[in-house]
Amino acid sequence: MRKNIVAGNWKMNLNRTEGIALVEDVLAKLPTDNNTHVVFAPSFVYLHKVAKMCANTSKVAAAAQDCSSNEKGAFTGEISANMIASCNARYVVLGHSERRANFKESNELLKTKVGQAFTNNLKVIFCCGESLVQRESGVHFDWINTQISESLFHLSSEEFKNIVIAYEPIWAIGTGVTASTDQAQEIHAFIRNILVDQYGLEVALSTSILYGGSCKPSNAKELFASQDIDGGLIGGASLNSDDFIAITQSF
């Protein structure tokens, strides 16, 4: 009932030549019978080129790594959702832990960004997750519930069908530490249950929930075998075409 998705978040890595070569290599090597939906999230400066390279298949798409909360105007350096959509990207990643931490993005701000994305017909990969301190103090369930409810639960059931959730334990991003399969499945099941409470079983069962925390070829198969883990938001491993393709084949 829901898509298996592997999204590669390049963050601030790869120059234009390297990025295009990576996409070319993945597209050339991706098996034709691969049922996984693949998303590339490059830097803004090559988003249009990557989106154009993905245009010939419905199962491969480009995503922006963020968008402005403003429609347009005197916001130097910002990129609007309308600009992203005009580049033929289909997704935007919102609420990544690095954006929340480094740019102090609040749940309310992200709610506004979601609105901008939807106004411009972009699907949203919405990130949520807890720090090690929050996990150890036992508030991680409430924290994640608040992140999701304050930013997304104003949406209608029909609108929510354009949301993909990405659970990213902050303590496992870029550290080489991965949440155990049981830890990841526990949070994914919790997220699906709060979606059941808000929107009902049909919406909850059709929402893809991705794991984003040091997912790599060596652990992807075990993670993706879990009932409520529908793919991954991949960081470092998405910068290597062989690793990225191996992850897409881990279902």
BANU-585814 format. One record per residue: x, y, z of N, C-alpha, C, O in turn; residue in one letter. Coordinates in steps of 0.02 Angstrom, whole numbers, padded with zeros to 5 digits, always signed. Layout:
// BANU-585814
XYZXYZXYZXYZA...
This chain:
// BANU-585814
+00041-00060+00000+00000+00000+00000+00043+00063+00000+00017+00118-00014M+00106+00057+00015+00149+00116+00018+00214+00104-00020+00235+00047-00030R+00246+00159-00040+00307+00155-00079+00368+00138-00035+00373+00161+00021K+00413+00098-00063+00480+00093-00036+00522+00147-00068+00525+00153-00129N+00554+00188-00026+00591+00247-00051+00661+00248-00022+00670+00238+00038I+00710+00260-00065+00778+00273-00042+00798+00342-00069+00802+00352-00129V+00809+00389-00023+00825+00458-00042+00897+00473-00021+00917+00460+00036A+00935+00501-00067+01004+00519-00053+01011+00593-00039+01001+00634-00083G+01027+00610+00023+01037+00680+00043+01112+00695+00038+01151+00675+00081N+01131+00731-00014+01202+00745-00025+01230+00796+00024+01291+00802+00030W+01187+00833+00058+01209+00887+00102+01254+00935+00063+01239+00948+00004K+01307+00962+00092+01351+01008+00055+01412+00969+00030+01468+00982+00051M+01399+00922-00015+01451+00880-00044+01443+00876-00119+01388+00886-00145N+01497+00862-00154+01500+00851-00226+01495+00917-00266+01448+00956-00256L+01544+00927-00309+01537+00983-00355+01493+00962-00414+01470+00905-00416N+01483+01005-00462+01435+00991-00515+01456+00930-00556+01415+00887-00572R+01519+00927-00573+01544+00870-00613+01535+00804-00576+01513+00755-00604T+01553+00804-00512+01547+00744-00471+01474+00723-00462+01457+00664-00466E+01431+00772-00451+01360+00757-00441+01327+00728-00502+01290+00679-00497G+01341+00757-00560+01312+00732-00622+01338+00662-00637+01300+00618-00659I+01402+00651-00624+01431+00585-00636+01399+00533-00591+01387+00476-00611A+01385+00552-00529+01353+00506-00482+01284+00486-00506+01266+00427-00507L+01244+00535-00526+01176+00520-00550+01179+00477-00613+01140+00429-00620V+01224+00494-00659+01231+00453-00720+01248+00381-00703+01221+00335-00733E+01293+00372-00655+01315+00305-00637+01258+00266-00604+01247+00207-00620D+01221+00298-00559+01165+00264-00526+01111+00246-00578+01087+00189-00577V+01094+00292-00622+01042+00278-00672+01063+00222-00719+01021+00182-00741L+01128+00220-00735+01152+00168-00781+01152+00099-00749+01141+00049-00782A+01165+00097-00683+01172+00033-00648+01108+00010-00614+01103-00048-00595K+01060+00055-00606+00998+00037-00571+00961-00016-00610+00944-00006-00668L+00946-00073-00579+00911-00127-00615+00844-00104-00641+00809-00066-00608P+00826-00126-00700+00763-00105-00730+00702-00132-00693+00648-00103-00697T+00712-00186-00656+00656-00215-00618+00655-00191-00546+00619-00219-00504D+00694-00139-00530+00696-00113-00462+00630-00077-00447+00612-00029-00481N+00595-00100-00396+00531-00070-00378+00537-00015-00325+00487+00013-00303N+00599+00001-00307+00610+00053-00257+00609+00122-00291+00637+00131-00345T+00576+00170-00259+00578+00238-00283+00642+00272-00258+00657+00269-00198H+00678+00303-00303+00743+00333-00287+00737+00409-00292+00709+00436-00340V+00765+00444-00242+00763+00517-00241+00834+00543-00230+00869+00520-00184V+00855+00590-00271+00919+00625-00261+00905+00694-00233+00863+00731-00259F+00940+00712-00179+00934+00780-00152+01001+00815-00155+01039+00815-00107A+01016+00846-00214+01080+00879-00224+01079+00951-00197+01028+00974-00170P+01135+00984-00204+01137+01056-00190+01089+01093-00237+01074+01069-00292S+01065+01151-00215+01020+01190-00257+01049+01205-00326+01012+01207-00375F+01115+01216-00329+01143+01241-00392+01142+01189-00448+01148+01208-00507V+01133+01124-00432+01124+01076-00486+01057+01041-00484+01048+00989-00515Y+01011+01069-00448+00945+01037-00441+00910+01030-00509+00882+00978-00525L+00912+01083-00549+00878+01081-00614+00908+01027-00659+00871+00990-00692H+00974+01022-00660+01007+00972-00702+00990+00902-00679+00975+00859-00720K+00992+00890-00613+00977+00823-00587+00904+00806-00601+00889+00749-00619V+00859+00853-00592+00788+00841-00606+00778+00823-00679+00738+00779-00695A+00813+00856-00723+00807+00842-00795+00832+00771-00810+00803+00737-00852K+00886+00750-00776+00912+00683-00786+00864+00629-00762+00866+00572-00786M+00821+00646-00715+00774+00598-00686+00706+00599-00720+00660+00563-00700C+00699+00640-00772+00632+00653-00800+00602+00594-00837+00541+00592-00848A+00643+00546-00857+00618+00493-00901+00589+00433-00863+00568+00385-00895N+00588+00435-00798+00561+00379-00760+00521+00405-00700+00541+00453-00668T+00466+00372-00687+00423+00394-00631+00450+00372-00564+00428+00396-00512S+00499+00326-00565+00525+00299-00502+00589+00333-00478+00618+00313-00428K+00613+00383-00514+00672+00421-00494+00655+00495-00497+00626+00519-00545V+00672+00531-00444+00653+00601-00440+00708+00641-00404+00752+00614-00372A+00702+00707-00411+00748+00753-00377+00711+00788-00320+00651+00800-00324A+00749+00804-00268+00722+00840-00210+00768+00898-00192+00829+00893-00199A+00739+00952-00169+00779+01005-00138+00791+00988-00065+00752+00952-00034A+00846+01013-00039+00864+00998+00030+00828+01044+00080+00832+01033+00141Q+00793+01094+00055+00758+01142+00099+00719+01189+00053+00728+01188-00007D+00675+01229+00082+00645+01285+00045+00631+01341+00094+00629+01331+00155C+00621+01400+00067+00605+01457+00108+00533+01453+00135+00490+01421+00105S+00522+01486+00191+00453+01491+00217+00416+01549+00184+00356+01559+00197S+00451+01587+00143+00421+01644+00109+00407+01629+00036+00443+01590+00004N+00356+01661+00009+00337+01650-00060+00388+01681-00108+00408+01649-00156E+00408+01743-00094+00456+01779-00135+00475+01843-00098+00447+01858-00045K+00522+01882-00125+00536+01946-00096+00610+01957-00080+00653+01923-00106G+00622+02005-00036+00690+02026-00019+00720+01980+00034+00728+01998+00092A+00737+01919+00012+00764+01869+00057+00827+01840+00025+00827+01784-00001F+00880+01879+00027+00942+01862-00008+00968+01793+00013+00975+01778+00072T+00982+01752-00037+01009+01685-00024+00957+01631-00015+00974+01572-00014G+00894+01650-00008+00841+01601+00003+00817+01572-00065+00825+01604-00117E+00788+01513-00062+00761+01480-00121+00688+01463-00107+00673+01428-00058I+00643+01487-00149+00572+01476-00137+00549+01408-00163+00581+01378-00206S+00493+01385-00137+00464+01323-00161+00444+01329-00234+00448+01280-00272A+00422+01389-00255+00404+01399-00325+00465+01391-00370+00459+01362-00425N+00522+01416-00349+00584+01407-00388+00602+01334-00394+00622+01310-00447M+00594+01297-00339+00610+01225-00339+00564+01188-00387+00586+01147-00427I+00500+01203-00383+00451+01170-00427+00465+01187-00500+00456+01144-00544A+00487+01248-00514+00502+01268-00582+00562+01231-00611+00572+01230-00672S+00603+01201-00567+00660+01160-00589+00639+01088-00600+00682+01046-00616C+00575+01073-00592+00547+01006-00603+00568+00956-00549+00566+00895-00560N+00589+00981-00491+00598+00936-00434+00529+00916-00409+00480+00953-00417A+00525+00857-00379+00460+00833-00355+00454+00833-00279+00399+00829-00253R+00511+00837-00245+00511+00833-00172+00551+00890-00142+00592+00922-00176Y+00539+00903-00078+00582+00946-00039+00590+00914+00030+00542+00891+00060V+00651+00913+00055+00666+00887+00122+00658+00945+00171+00687+00998+00161V+00618+00935+00223+00606+00987+00273+00618+00960+00343+00603+00902+00358L+00646+01002+00385+00654+00985+00456+00713+00941+00472+00715+00911+00526G+00762+00937+00426+00821+00897+00442+00853+00923+00507+00852+00983+00520H+00880+00877+00546+00907+00895+00612+00961+00948+00607+00969+00989+00652S+00999+00948+00552+01051+00999+00543+01020+01067+00533+01047+01117+00557E+00965+01070+00497+00930+01134+00488+00899+01157+00555+00902+01216+00572R+00870+01110+00591+00840+01127+00655+00892+01154+00703+00881+01204+00738R+00951+01121+00704+01004+01141+00752+01042+01203+00729+01051+01250+00768A+01064+01204+00667+01108+01257+00643+01071+01321+00626+01100+01375+00630N+01007+01315+00607+00970+01374+00586+00909+01386+00630+00865+01427+00614F+00906+01350+00686+00854+01360+00737+00784+01356+00708+00740+01397+00725K+00772+01307+00664+00707+01300+00634+00658+01269+00683+00670+01215+00710E+00603+01303+00695+00552+01281+00743+00498+01241+00707+00495+01240+00646S+00457+01207+00746+00401+01170+00718+00353+01217+00681+00325+01198+00630N+00344+01276+00708+00298+01325+00677+00326+01348+00610+00288+01355+00562E+00391+01361+00607+00421+01381+00544+00414+01326+00492+00399+01339+00434L+00424+01264+00513+00420+01208+00467+00348+01198+00442+00337+01178+00385L+00300+01213+00484+00230+01212+00463+00219+01260+00405+00184+01243+00357K+00249+01319+00409+00244+01368+00355+00278+01343+00292+00253+01352+00237T+00337+01312+00300+00373+01285+00242+00333+01229+00208+00331+01225+00147K+00301+01188+00248+00259+01135+00219+00204+01167+00177+00189+01143+00122V+00175+01221+00201+00124+01256+00163+00150+01282+00097+00116+01277+00046G+00210+01310+00097+00240+01334+00035+00252+01277-00014+00240+01283-00074Q+00276+01220+00012+00288+01162-00030+00223+01138-00063+00221+01125-00123A+00170+01133-00023+00107+01108-00049+00075+01156-00099+00044+01135-00148F+00083+01221-00087+00057+01270-00134+00088+01261-00203+00057+01276-00254T+00149+01235-00203+00185+01226-00266+00190+01153-00288+00234+01134-00327N+00144+01112-00261+00137+01042-00282+00200+01000-00271+00214+00956-00311N+00237+01015-00218+00295+00975-00201+00276+00926-00146+00240+00943-00099L+00301+00865-00152+00295+00817-00097+00348+00833-00045+00401+00859-00062K+00334+00818+00018+00379+00835+00073+00407+00773+00106+00370+00728+00125V+00473+00771+00113+00505+00722+00156+00519+00757+00222+00565+00798+00227I+00478+00742+00272+00480+00778+00335+00520+00740+00387+00505+00683+00403F+00573+00772+00412+00618+00739+00459+00599+00753+00532+00577+00808+00550C+00608+00702+00573+00597+00709+00644+00646+00663+00680+00672+00616+00650C+00660+00677+00743+00706+00634+00779+00731+00667+00842+00724+00727+00852G+00761+00626+00885+00782+00648+00951+00858+00647+00959+00893+00612+00924E+00882+00688+01006+00952+00688+01025+00966+00631+01074+00919+00600+01100S+01029+00618+01087+01047+00566+01135+01022+00584+01205+00998+00541+01242L+01026+00648+01223+01002+00670+01289+00928+00658+01296+00904+00634+01348V+00890+00673+01244+00818+00663+01246+00801+00588+01251+00755+00569+01287Q+00837+00547+01214+00825+00475+01218+00840+00449+01288+00801+00412+01316R+00897+00469+01315+00918+00443+01381+00873+00468+01437+00867+00435+01488E+00841+00526+01427+00796+00553+01478+00724+00528+01469+00681+00544+01509S+00712+00489+01415+00647+00458+01406+00593+00503+01377+00534+00486+01381G+00612+00560+01348+00562+00606+01321+00557+00601+01245+00522+00640+01213V+00592+00552+01215+00597+00550+01142+00529+00538+01107+00517+00565+01053H+00486+00498+01137+00421+00487+01106+00380+00552+01104+00351+00569+01053F+00378+00587+01160+00341+00650+01162+00371+00702+01115+00335+00740+01083D+00438+00702+01110+00473+00750+01067+00454+00739+00994+00439+00787+00958W+00456+00677+00972+00440+00661+00903+00366+00674+00888+00349+00700+00835I+00324+00657+00935+00252+00671+00928+00240+00745+00918+00200+00765+00875N+00274+00786+00957+00266+00859+00952+00292+00885+00886+00260+00927+00855T+00350+00860+00864+00377+00882+00800+00327+00869+00743+00315+00913+00701Q+00299+00810+00742+00253+00792+00688+00187+00829+00695+00162+00857+00646I+00158+00829+00755+00091+00858+00763+00091+00933+00752+00044+00959+00721S+00142+00968+00776+00142+01041+00770+00156+01065+00699+00137+01120+00680E+00190+01024+00659+00208+01045+00592+00162+01016+00538+00158+01044+00483S+00129+00961+00553+00093+00925+00500+00019+00913+00512-00019+00903+00465L-00003+00913+00575-00071+00890+00588-00125+00941+00572-00184+00929+00586F-00106+00997+00543-00156+01043+00515-00177+01020+00445-00226+01046+00418H-00141+00972+00417-00156+00949+00349-00217+00904+00348-00231+00869+00397L-00252+00904+00293-00308+00858+00285-00281+00789+00268-00222+00781+00253S-00324+00739+00272-00304+00671+00255-00279+00667+00183-00230+00632+00169S-00311+00703+00138-00291+00702+00068-00223+00736+00059-00181+00711+00022E-00212+00791+00094-00147+00825+00090-00091+00782+00119-00035+00782+00093E-00107+00746+00172-00055+00707+00205-00028+00651+00161+00027+00625+00174F-00064+00633+00110-00039+00582+00064+00023+00604+00026+00056+00563-00006K+00039+00669+00029+00099+00695-00003+00157+00704+00046+00206+00738+00031N+00150+00674+00104+00202+00676+00155+00238+00609+00160+00206+00557+00162I+00304+00612+00162+00346+00554+00180+00380+00574+00246+00408+00628+00251V+00379+00530+00295+00412+00544+00359+00482+00512+00357+00490+00455+00334I+00531+00547+00383+00599+00519+00390+00618+00525+00464+00628+00580+00490A+00625+00468+00497+00647+00467+00566+00723+00466+00567+00754+00420+00541Y+00753+00516+00599+00826+00519+00603+00847+00528+00676+00842+00584+00702E+00871+00475+00708+00899+00483+00775+00962+00526+00769+01011+00505+00738P+00961+00585+00799+01016+00632+00790+01082+00603+00812+01135+00618+00785I+01079+00560+00863+01140+00530+00890+01170+00479+00842+01224+00453+00855W+01136+00463+00787+01162+00414+00739+01177+00444+00671+01188+00407+00623A+01177+00511+00666+01190+00543+00601+01263+00563+00596+01287+00604+00635I+01297+00533+00548+01367+00550+00537+01414+00525+00590+01473+00543+00591G+01389+00484+00635+01430+00459+00690+01455+00389+00678+01500+00365+00713T+01425+00355+00629+01442+00285+00618+01401+00239+00663+01402+00178+00654G+01366+00268+00711+01323+00230+00756+01254+00225+00724+01227+00275+00700V+01226+00167+00724+01159+00157+00696+01112+00133+00751+01131+00092+00793T+01052+00159+00751+01003+00131+00797+00994+00057+00781+00996+00037+00723A+00985+00017+00832+00973-00054+00819+00908-00061+00780+00865-00016+00780S+00900-00117+00747+00838-00129+00709+00778-00124+00755+00726-00097+00735T+00784-00150+00815+00727-00147+00862+00712-00075+00882+00654-00056+00887D+00764-00035+00894+00754+00035+00912+00721+00073+00855+00674+00112+00866Q+00745+00061+00794+00716+00096+00736+00644+00075+00725+00601+00118+00714A+00631+00011+00726+00563-00014+00716+00515+00012+00770+00458+00029+00755Q+00539+00016+00831+00496+00041+00885+00472+00112+00871+00414+00128+00880E+00518+00155+00848+00499+00225+00834+00455+00229+00772+00407+00266+00771I+00472+00190+00721+00431+00191+00660+00360+00168+00675+00312+00197+00649H+00353+00116+00716+00286+00093+00735+00249+00146+00775+00189+00155+00767A+00285+00180+00819+00256+00234+00859+00229+00290+00813+00174+00314+00822F+00270+00309+00764+00249+00361+00717+00187+00339+00679+00140+00379+00670I+00186+00277+00656+00128+00253+00618+00066+00253+00662+00011+00268+00639R+00074+00237+00725+00017+00236+00772-00011+00306+00784-00072+00314+00789N+00033+00357+00788+00005+00424+00798-00029+00448+00734-00075+00490+00737I-00008+00423+00676-00043+00439+00614-00111+00404+00612-00160+00433+00587L-00115+00344+00639-00180+00310+00644-00227+00351+00687-00285+00361+00669V-00202+00376+00744-00244+00415+00789-00269+00479+00756-00326+00500+00768D-00227+00510+00715-00245+00574+00685-00286+00566+00621-00334+00603+00610Q-00266+00518+00578-00294+00514+00511-00330+00448+00495-00364+00443+00444Y-00322+00399+00538-00353+00335+00524-00304+00286+00492-00249+00304+00472G-00327+00224+00488-00283+00169+00467-00261+00176+00394-00204+00162+00378L-00306+00197+00350-00289+00199+00279-00231+00247+00265-00183+00229+00230E-00234+00307+00293-00180+00355+00282-00116+00331+00315-00062+00336+00285V-00122+00305+00375-00062+00282+00411-00026+00226+00374+00035+00225+00369A-00065+00180+00346-00035+00123+00311-00008+00142+00243+00032+00104+00214L-00029+00198+00216-00005+00219+00150+00053+00269+00154+00080+00289+00103S+00071+00290+00216+00126+00338+00225+00192+00302+00230+00201+00259+00273T+00240+00320+00187+00307+00291+00191+00346+00325+00247+00347+00386+00253S+00377+00284+00289+00418+00309+00344+00489+00283+00334+00500+00222+00335I+00536+00328+00325+00605+00311+00310+00649+00315+00372+00635+00353+00418L+00702+00275+00372+00751+00279+00425+00811+00320+00401+00837+00308+00346Y+00833+00368+00441+00890+00410+00421+00941+00417+00476+00940+00466+00513G+00986+00369+00481+01038+00374+00532+01093+00324+00519+01091+00268+00545G+01143+00342+00479+01199+00298+00462+01176+00232+00432+01201+00179+00449S+01128+00236+00387+01106+00178+00349+01155+00165+00292+01174+00212+00256C+01176+00103+00284+01226+00085+00234+01212+00014+00209+01169-00020+00237K+01248-00008+00157+01233-00075+00129+01237-00131+00181+01200-00180+00175P+01280-00125+00230+01289-00179+00279+01230-00187+00327+01222-00240+00357S+01189-00134+00336+01133-00140+00383+01065-00127+00352+01014-00136+00384N+01064-00105+00289+01001-00085+00258+00952-00143+00253+00892-00135+00265A+00976-00202+00235+00931-00259+00225+00894-00276+00289+00834-00289+00289K+00931-00277+00345+00899-00293+00409+00850-00239+00429+00795-00254+00453E+00869-00175+00420+00824-00120+00437+00761-00122+00395+00706-00116+00421L+00768-00131+00329+00712-00127+00284+00665-00188+00289+00609-00186+00265F+00689-00241+00322+00646-00299+00332+00594-00287+00387+00547-00325+00395A+00604-00233+00426+00557-00218+00480+00490-00196+00452+00486-00166+00399S+00438-00211+00488+00370-00200+00465+00355-00128+00447+00319-00115+00399Q+00383-00081+00485+00363-00011+00476+00418+00033+00447+00411+00094+00445D+00473+00003+00424+00527+00042+00393+00523+00033+00318+00532-00021+00291I+00508+00088+00283+00493+00086+00212+00549+00112+00168+00539+00126+00109D+00609+00119+00196+00665+00144+00157+00710+00186+00200+00708+00183+00261G+00751+00227+00166+00800+00266+00203+00812+00334+00174+00806+00345+00113G+00828+00382+00218+00855+00446+00198+00930+00440+00210+00953+00442+00267L+00968+00433+00156+01037+00413+00159+01084+00473+00153+01075+00515+00108I+01133+00477+00197+01182+00531+00194+01245+00509+00159+01247+00507+00097G+01296+00493+00198+01362+00478+00169+01361+00423+00117+01397+00429+00067G+01323+00371+00127+01322+00315+00079+01290+00333+00013+01297+00296-00036A+01255+00389+00010+01224+00410-00053+01274+00443-00100+01258+00457-00158S+01334+00456-00075+01385+00489-00116+01427+00439-00156+01470+00458-00195L+01414+00375-00145+01448+00321-00181+01395+00282-00219+01349+00254-00189N+01401+00279-00285+01347+00249-00325+01336+00176-00309+01279+00153-00306S+01389+00138-00299+01382+00066-00284+01347+00055-00217+01304+00012-00210D+01367+00095-00167+01335+00089-00102+01261+00109-00106+01218+00075-00077D+01248+00162-00141+01179+00187-00146+01135+00136-00182+01079+00122-00159F+01159+00108-00237+01120+00058-00273+01109-00004-00230+01055-00033-00231I+01161-00024-00193+01154-00083-00149+01099-00071-00098+01061-00117-00082A+01093-00011-00073+01041+00005-00024+00972+00001-00057+00925-00023-00026I+00967+00025-00118+00902+00023-00152+00879-00049-00165+00820-00062-00174T+00926-00096-00166+00910-00166-00178+00904-00207-00114+00904-00268-00115Q+00898-00173-00057+00899-00207+00008+00831-00227+00033+00825-00255+00087S+00778-00215-00007+00710-00234+00016+00699-00308+00004+00645-00334+00020F
